[in-house]
Amino acid sequence: MSIKIIGNNLPNIPFQERTENNGLPLWRYTENPIIGRNAIPCASRIFNSAVVPFGGQFAGVFRADTKRVNPQLHRGFSEDGIHWQIDEDPIEWLDANGNPIHDGDFAYDPRVIPIDGLYYIVWCCDFASCPALGLGVTSDFKTFTRLENVTIPFNRNGVLFPRKIDGVYKILTRPSDSGHTPFGDIFISDSPDLTYWGRHRLVMKSGGNQWEGTKIGAGPAPIETDKGWLLLYHGVTTTCNGYVYSMGAALLDRDKPEKVLARCRAYVMTPEADYETVGFVPNVTFPCATLCDAATGRIAVYYGAADTCTALAFTTIDELYDYMMKNNREVNG
């Protein structure tokens, strides 16, 4: 391997050998979408969701939009990472004293990040009827404890790094506005305790390439490698028919991840399949989670398609890294 994943082996990672030869480093699962419309009776769509290895199998937190079209977070489990049993009822949050709490009228686009034996959930929450970044934790996917919000409004697309760096937690965020944000760059912040956040730094700006010219936002938890943190993110362009959400890739410094070492000029995936180009919001491929096997370098990417369903794509760390470096743009933090 020209680059190595630093992490755990995952011999039961869902994976399919290359199915497309379109010059891109990601290829789609032939049985996509893995979660379609009305997968549970209360939901019209399940998409933009996050999964992790758990107990030798897999667990996840899923965005399920109700038939009133307000999004909520639901728990799910799978033996193979492909076929999912998702709870009908939304996650019930408890406060630090174990008391149930009401957590607003919307919750969406979760990321789940394992750190030191716990599973942290970051999502876009309802903060005074405005979008901000919420934070919670579970050890067993049975009890979910609500922690302090990471940000005030307005912010979206938050994801923690999967370990402390230089003794502090770090999170990537995308400051936004109250609507369907027509702008956005990726920032990083530090915390000693997951409560107080500071030392904010710009990581990457949108623009430079048309496919990410409108805005960008962090996707799954950065993947640690021997060459840096590999970040999948979404990039958005504005067309005469609306937004198009594609996927990009960048490499961040392992010790100072606000420093961008490489950034791909070209997208690594863009809406092409019917379930990506047609749906509640057409032309969306929105990555929220990856599963990685350090032994083989295989990566499974979970993404929302057309804000309607959940789909799966595959790559290897070598293919993704080589493609990024061949298409590397000039970067300066």
Backbone torsions as a table, in degrees:
resi	resn	phi	psi	omega
1	MET	NA	139.5	175.8
2	SER	-80.1	-15.4	179.3
3	ILE	-149.2	144.2	-176.2
4	LYS	-122.0	137.4	173.2
5	ILE	-75.2	132.7	173.9
6	ILE	-98.8	108.7	-176.4
7	GLY	169.5	-160.8	-175.0
8	ASN	-89.3	154.2	169.4
9	ASN	-75.9	143.3	179.5
10	LEU	-136.2	77.9	-173.8
11	PRO	-62.9	-22.8	-179.7
12	ASN	-98.8	22.0	177.3
13	ILE	-57.4	134.2	173.0
14	PRO	-65.1	133.3	-176.8
15	PHE	-160.0	143.7	175.1
16	GLN	-134.6	135.0	178.9
17	GLU	-62.6	163.3	-170.3
18	ARG	-50.0	131.2	-179.7
19	THR	-112.7	-10.3	-177.5
20	GLU	-134.2	147.5	176.1
21	ASN	-127.0	65.3	-176.6
22	ASN	-106.9	14.0	178.3
23	GLY	82.5	5.0	-179.4
24	LEU	-107.5	155.3	-174.3
25	PRO	-82.5	-11.8	176.6
26	LEU	-107.2	145.0	174.3
27	TRP	-133.2	151.4	-172.4
28	ARG	-85.9	147.7	170.8
29	TYR	-67.5	132.0	-174.4
30	THR	-68.3	-17.1	-180.0
31	GLU	-101.1	16.1	175.9
32	ASN	-60.4	152.2	-6.9
33	PRO	-77.6	150.5	-179.3
34	ILE	-82.8	-22.0	172.7
35	ILE	-132.9	119.2	-176.1
36	GLY	-102.9	-164.3	178.4
37	ARG	-64.4	150.4	171.9
38	ASN	52.7	39.0	-178.3
39	ALA	-67.6	-27.7	170.1
40	ILE	-128.8	150.7	-170.4
41	PRO	-57.6	-31.0	-175.8
42	CYS	-80.9	-13.1	-169.2
43	ALA	-112.2	141.8	174.0
44	SER	-90.2	-26.5	-178.2
45	ARG	-153.8	147.3	173.3
46	ILE	-131.4	120.5	-173.6
47	PHE	-159.6	177.7	176.7
48	ASN	45.1	60.0	-172.0
49	SER	-125.3	167.1	-172.1
50	ALA	-129.8	139.7	-178.9
51	VAL	-130.7	156.6	178.6
52	VAL	-145.5	156.1	169.1
53	PRO	-64.3	141.4	-178.6
54	PHE	-157.8	120.1	175.3
55	GLY	59.7	35.4	-177.9
56	GLY	80.8	-5.9	176.6
57	GLN	-127.1	-136.2	-175.8
58	PHE	-144.3	147.0	174.9
59	ALA	-132.5	162.5	-179.3
60	GLY	-158.8	164.6	172.0
61	VAL	-119.5	124.4	-168.2
62	PHE	-117.5	138.0	170.2
63	ARG	-81.2	118.3	177.6
64	ALA	-121.8	114.9	177.7
65	ASP	-84.0	125.4	-178.1
66	THR	-72.1	174.1	177.3
67	LYS	-75.9	-2.0	166.8
68	ARG	-94.3	0.4	178.2
69	VAL	64.6	37.5	167.6
70	ASN	-115.8	130.1	-173.7
71	PRO	-80.4	144.1	176.0
72	GLN	-136.9	163.0	179.2
73	LEU	-100.8	132.4	-179.6
74	HIS	-126.4	148.5	177.5
75	ARG	-86.7	147.8	175.9
76	GLY	-148.3	158.0	179.5
77	PHE	-135.6	153.5	179.9
78	SER	-151.3	144.4	174.6
79	GLU	-81.7	-30.7	-172.5
80	ASP	-121.3	-0.4	-178.8
81	GLY	79.7	2.6	-178.2
82	ILE	-118.9	-47.7	-179.4
83	HIS	-98.9	121.3	-169.0
84	TRP	-118.6	140.6	168.6
85	GLN	-106.8	114.1	-174.7
86	ILE	-111.6	132.3	-178.7
87	ASP	-61.0	141.9	175.9
88	GLU	-69.5	-36.0	-177.4
89	ASP	-92.0	145.3	176.7
90	PRO	-65.5	161.5	175.0
91	ILE	-60.2	135.4	174.7
92	GLU	-99.8	120.3	-178.1
93	TRP	-89.8	143.1	174.9
94	LEU	-114.5	150.5	174.0
95	ASP	-82.7	-176.9	-175.6
96	ALA	-62.4	-21.0	179.2
97	ASN	-96.1	5.7	177.8
98	GLY	85.3	13.7	-179.6
99	ASN	-93.9	137.7	177.3
100	PRO	-61.9	143.3	178.8
101	ILE	-133.4	149.8	171.9
102	HIS	-87.6	130.6	-171.8
103	ASP	-117.2	38.5	174.5
104	GLY	90.0	179.9	-173.4
105	ASP	-100.6	-3.0	175.9
106	PHE	-149.0	148.8	176.6
107	ALA	-154.7	128.3	-174.2
108	TYR	-153.8	165.7	174.8
109	ASP	53.6	58.4	-177.9
110	PRO	-74.8	153.9	163.7
111	ARG	-123.5	140.9	177.9
112	VAL	-117.9	126.9	-172.6
113	ILE	-128.9	113.5	175.1
114	PRO	-74.2	128.0	176.0
115	ILE	-140.4	117.7	174.0
116	ASP	53.2	44.9	174.7
117	GLY	83.9	-2.2	176.4
118	LEU	-114.2	161.8	-178.9
119	TYR	-120.4	112.5	-178.5
120	TYR	-96.7	136.6	178.5
121	ILE	-112.3	126.6	173.2
122	VAL	-115.7	134.2	-179.0
123	TRP	-152.9	168.0	174.4
124	CYS	-83.6	116.1	-171.7
125	CYS	-111.1	170.8	177.2
126	ASP	-91.1	106.3	-179.5
127	PHE	-119.6	99.2	-176.2
128	ALA	57.0	42.7	179.5
129	SER	64.3	23.4	178.5
130	CYS	-129.0	153.4	-179.9
131	PRO	-77.2	128.4	174.2
132	ALA	-144.1	-176.5	-178.7
133	LEU	-104.9	117.6	175.6
134	GLY	-92.7	161.0	-179.4
135	LEU	-140.7	134.5	175.6
136	GLY	-144.7	174.4	-176.4
137	VAL	-148.1	148.5	172.3
138	THR	-143.3	152.6	173.8
139	SER	-107.6	-17.9	-171.0
140	ASP	-137.3	2.7	-176.3
141	PHE	58.8	23.8	171.7
142	LYS	-113.2	-47.8	179.0
143	THR	-109.8	128.4	-177.5
144	PHE	-120.0	121.2	-176.7
145	THR	-105.4	128.7	179.7
146	ARG	-82.9	129.0	175.7
147	LEU	-105.3	-179.0	179.7
148	GLU	-68.0	145.9	175.0
149	ASN	-59.1	144.5	178.9
150	VAL	-76.0	-38.3	-174.5
151	THR	-132.8	163.0	164.5
152	ILE	-86.5	167.0	173.5
153	PRO	-62.1	145.4	6.1
154	PHE	-117.3	135.9	-178.6
155	ASN	-159.4	149.1	179.3
156	ARG	-145.6	174.7	171.0
157	ASN	57.0	56.0	177.3
158	GLY	-97.2	140.0	176.2
159	VAL	-150.8	130.6	177.2
160	LEU	-77.6	150.3	165.7
161	PHE	-72.6	147.8	-171.9
162	PRO	-78.9	8.9	171.6
163	ARG	-159.8	163.4	173.4
164	LYS	-66.9	147.9	175.7
165	ILE	-124.6	121.8	-176.7
166	ASP	54.5	38.2	173.3
167	GLY	83.1	3.3	-179.1
168	VAL	-131.1	154.2	170.9
169	TYR	-75.2	149.0	177.2
170	LYS	-133.1	145.2	-179.8
171	ILE	-136.2	142.1	171.6
172	LEU	-97.8	137.0	178.8
173	THR	-138.1	168.5	176.4
174	ARG	-133.5	93.3	175.5
175	PRO	-53.1	144.5	-171.9
176	SER	-144.1	-154.1	173.7
177	ASP	-133.6	-167.8	-174.2
178	SER	-80.7	-11.6	-175.6
179	GLY	-112.1	-151.2	178.3
180	HIS	-84.7	83.3	-163.8
181	THR	-46.4	118.8	177.2
182	PRO	-89.8	27.0	178.9
183	PHE	-158.3	170.6	172.2
184	GLY	156.9	133.0	176.1
185	ASP	-126.1	164.4	-178.3
186	ILE	-99.3	129.3	178.1
187	PHE	-119.2	162.4	176.8
188	ILE	-126.6	144.3	178.7
189	SER	-137.0	156.1	-178.7
190	ASP	-111.9	154.5	172.0
191	SER	-150.2	138.0	174.8
192	PRO	-80.7	-17.5	-168.9
193	ASP	-144.0	8.4	-177.4
194	LEU	68.9	11.7	177.5
195	THR	-115.4	-49.6	-177.0
196	TYR	-104.3	124.2	-173.8
197	TRP	-118.3	138.9	179.3
198	GLY	-162.8	-161.9	-175.8
199	ARG	49.8	54.7	-177.2
200	HIS	-74.9	136.1	-179.8
201	ARG	-138.5	145.3	171.7
202	LEU	-74.3	134.8	176.1
203	VAL	-103.3	-57.8	-177.8
204	MET	-143.6	144.1	174.0
205	LYS	-103.0	154.4	172.7
206	SER	-73.4	171.9	177.9
207	GLY	92.7	176.9	-177.1
208	GLY	92.9	-35.0	175.1
209	ASN	-133.2	141.0	-173.8
210	GLN	-61.4	-36.7	-175.4
211	TRP	-66.4	-18.6	178.0
212	GLU	-125.6	28.9	-172.6
213	GLY	-76.8	-22.7	-176.8
214	THR	-88.9	-49.3	-179.2
215	LYS	-165.5	163.6	175.7
216	ILE	-136.9	161.2	177.4
217	GLY	-158.6	143.4	-178.8
218	ALA	-62.9	146.6	178.9
219	GLY	-104.6	-119.9	179.2
220	PRO	-67.7	169.2	174.7
221	ALA	-55.4	134.9	179.1
222	PRO	-54.9	141.7	-179.8
223	ILE	-93.4	122.4	-179.8
224	GLU	-79.4	131.1	176.6
225	THR	-131.8	172.3	178.6
226	ASP	-72.8	-6.9	179.4
227	LYS	-110.6	-3.6	-179.4
228	GLY	141.8	-175.3	177.8
229	TRP	-88.6	120.7	178.5
230	LEU	-90.7	119.9	-176.5
231	LEU	-111.6	121.6	165.8
232	LEU	-90.1	137.2	-179.6
233	TYR	-143.8	166.6	174.7
234	HIS	-102.0	143.2	175.2
235	GLY	-123.5	142.2	-172.8
236	VAL	-123.7	136.6	170.9
237	THR	-119.5	152.3	178.4
238	THR	-104.2	123.1	179.0
239	THR	-113.5	177.3	178.4
240	CYS	-66.0	-16.2	178.5
241	ASN	-109.4	13.6	177.4
242	GLY	115.5	-166.9	-177.9
243	TYR	-77.5	149.8	170.0
244	VAL	-126.9	124.5	-178.5
245	TYR	-102.7	114.3	175.7
246	SER	-113.3	173.6	178.2
247	MET	-108.6	140.9	175.0
248	GLY	-125.2	176.3	-179.8
249	ALA	-142.0	143.2	177.6
250	ALA	-144.7	161.6	178.0
251	LEU	-121.3	124.2	-178.4
252	LEU	-108.5	150.4	179.5
253	ASP	-62.1	138.7	-176.5
254	ARG	-66.5	-36.4	-176.5
255	ASP	-93.8	-29.8	178.7
256	LYS	-131.3	78.8	-170.9
257	PRO	-69.5	-3.6	170.1
258	GLU	-72.4	-11.9	178.8
259	LYS	-93.3	122.0	-179.4
260	VAL	-90.3	120.0	180.0
261	LEU	-88.2	-34.4	-179.4
262	ALA	-154.8	150.8	179.5
263	ARG	-151.6	129.2	-172.2
264	CYS	-75.6	128.8	176.0
265	ARG	-65.8	-38.3	-175.3
266	ALA	-99.2	152.2	174.6
267	TYR	-67.4	158.0	176.3
268	VAL	-99.7	-16.4	171.6
269	MET	-159.3	145.7	177.1
270	THR	-141.3	157.4	-179.0
271	PRO	-60.3	121.1	178.7
272	GLU	-137.0	-39.5	-178.8
273	ALA	-72.4	156.2	-178.2
274	ASP	-56.0	-41.2	-176.6
275	TYR	-74.4	-7.3	174.6
276	GLU	-98.2	-30.0	-175.5
277	THR	-95.5	-17.6	-179.0
278	VAL	-125.5	128.6	179.5
279	GLY	166.9	-163.6	-178.2
280	PHE	-58.4	-42.7	172.1
281	VAL	-127.0	103.7	-174.5
282	PRO	-63.6	155.2	169.7
283	ASN	64.4	55.7	178.9
284	VAL	-132.6	126.3	162.9
285	THR	-125.2	112.2	-166.8
286	PHE	-126.5	101.6	-175.0
287	PRO	-79.8	136.2	179.9
288	CYS	-128.9	-15.6	-176.1
289	ALA	-155.8	150.9	169.6
290	THR	-133.1	151.2	165.5
291	LEU	-114.8	137.4	-175.4
292	CYS	-131.2	139.9	173.5
293	ASP	-113.1	109.5	-176.9
294	ALA	-63.9	-29.8	-176.4
295	ALA	-67.2	-41.4	-175.4
296	THR	-106.0	-15.6	-175.3
297	GLY	79.6	9.1	-179.7
298	ARG	-75.1	145.4	179.2
299	ILE	-134.7	131.0	171.1
300	ALA	-108.1	129.8	-176.6
301	VAL	-113.3	122.3	176.0
302	TYR	-97.1	130.6	-177.2
303	TYR	-143.3	152.3	173.8
304	GLY	-84.3	138.0	-178.0
305	ALA	-117.2	119.1	176.7
306	ALA	55.1	30.2	-178.3
307	ASP	49.3	36.4	-174.0
308	THR	-133.4	-40.1	-173.1
309	CYS	-144.6	172.1	179.3
310	THR	-109.0	132.0	-177.1
311	ALA	-128.7	170.3	-173.6
312	LEU	-134.5	136.1	175.4
313	ALA	-132.4	164.3	-175.6
314	PHE	-132.9	155.7	171.3
315	THR	-160.9	-177.4	168.9
316	THR	-125.1	157.3	-178.1
317	ILE	-62.1	-35.0	178.3
318	ASP	-65.8	-47.4	-178.1
319	GLU	-63.5	-42.2	-178.8
320	LEU	-67.2	-44.1	-179.5
321	TYR	-66.6	-45.5	-179.1
322	ASP	-62.2	-41.8	178.8
323	TYR	-63.4	-43.3	-179.7
324	MET	-62.5	-43.7	-177.3
325	MET	-70.4	-33.6	176.6
326	LYS	-67.8	-28.0	-179.1
327	ASN	-109.6	23.9	-174.1
328	ASN	-67.5	135.4	176.1
329	ARG	-99.1	163.3	175.9
330	GLU	-69.1	125.5	-178.3
331	VAL	-124.6	154.1	177.4
332	ASN	-147.8	56.0	179.7
333	GLY	78.2	NA	NA
